[in-house]
Amino acid sequence: MKWLSLSLSLLASCQAFAPSKSPFFTHTTTTTSTNTQLYQQNDYNVVFRTSTESDSFDSLKLGTARVHRYSDPNSGLDGDTEYIMWYHARDQSLNEAGKDLPPLSTGRIGRATSRNGLIWERDEVGSVDTDMTGVSMGLNTDSWWGFDTAHVGLGQVLMPMVGPAIRSEGGVYIMYYMGGSYEETQIGLYLEDEKRARVPEDAMIKGMKLKIGAAISQDGVTWGRVEGDDPSGACVVPYDAADGNVADVSMKAGIPEELYCGWPEVVVNPVAEEDQKKAAKDKKRDNFFMYYSTMLKDTKEKAIGYATSENGFAWTKQGIVLKPTPGTLDGAGCARCNVVKKATLDAEGFWKEDDSGWIMFYEGVSSEDGKHRILAAESDDLESWRKIGLVLDVGESGESWDAKGVGSPHVIRLDDGFFRMYYTGESESGETAIGVAKTLDLSSWVREQAELSFAFE
């Protein structure tokens, strides 16, 4: 179906889309043992690649990666710092003829672990109740009417924590994810007038009307879906005035119609210590903020909307926070974001957070060259955002592993005062991988050395 891939090229291009004192060995994609890889000038900051096993769920494309770093005194390992990564990926089976799914990297969600955040080992077993080996969250095979029966993608995972970097024993993980079903929609709905004219009116696509759901876990490996208010089981759905269930969607007046809702980023709205008792009694307080990627039905703009919640499961849509700025690096779209609290490391080695400062890293699509880059915006209240500009560009050379696009950023703090960004990059040939960059100030990012280099004479 040549017209299918052609008409959705803008939707598909570059889905996904940095500090360390010394370089590390990198792990091979088979993850059965740790091996060195020869240094290449253009991929020195790659930390995770697609699997070399053709029957693996992550053998074709990699997408959003979410990394958490924490201390676990009960781990029994030398040093108590561990890293865990969840990511979504796709194998060739989801691109087979007849499935007619959007050519994204969404498919199933996997998990990997690390001791330093650079050498990763896949969980090759996964959850026992998923539809494929090595998968942590698979397709919904229990509810044929579910929103997530055809493909799923990762949004964010909230860890059970007793402090900013200490995992709580016996707590609950919450995963926010998006999914698509085999429901058909017209391809023309997602295209501007010029491109829509080149596509047959009856051309259809499946799984494009993305919706957002939630799942919970006690170990971060096996997940149970949480039934949302929508009949499909989703907790956040695109606003469609023609949908008979629209009356059940909680939202602020004046919300624009949307074609999909995906890539949810959820932030816990902190409470000052002196206000904790008052906040605990306030059932209307917005304790959670969700930022999601959408396309506006009338203008076909790729934008970032937000919703709020008191409990993290029932959400009220509040509107759009970021839209494209014509003629700039996000002139063709804003999508896939990560929101972090501004913070600095004090003299005693503790992270001190800014009382009101937040920064959003998001994926901007250029209206000039169509490439995806990582940009930033800042906010004092999580509601109003001011664009800052470019923070991470595509690879300098056309041969770079991330020359076609970079995106789906996720930022964590390290003990030495640096921030590390994990991001997904795409090469000009369409291959995807996860790389790292680093900074001290959240603005001047440089690609981080992640592989051991060898010098040959």
Buried (B, 14 or more C-beta within 10 A) or exposed (E): EEEBEEBBEBBBBBBBBBBBEEBBBBBBBEBEEEEEBEBEEBBBBBBBBBBEBEEBBBBBBBBBBBBBBBBEEEBEEEEBBBBBBBBBBBBEEBBEEEEBBBBBBBBBBBBBBBBBBBBBBBBBEBBEEBEBBBBBBBBBEEEEEBBBBBBBBBBBBBBBBEEEBBBEEEEEBBBBBBBBBEBEBBBBBBBEEEBBEEBEEEBBBBBBBBBBBBBBBEEBBBBEBBBBBBEBBBBBBBBBEEBEEEEEBEBEEEBBBBBBBBBBBBBEBBBEEEEEEEEEEEEEBBBBBBBBBBBBBEEBBBBBBBBBBBEBBBBBBBBBBBBBEEEBBBBBBBBBBBBBBBBEBEEEEEBEBEEEBBBBBBBBBBBEEBBBBBBBBBBEEBEEBEBBEBBBEBBEEEBBBBBBBBBBBBBBBBEEBBBBBBBBBBBBEEBBBBBBBBBBEBEEBEBBBBBBEEEEE
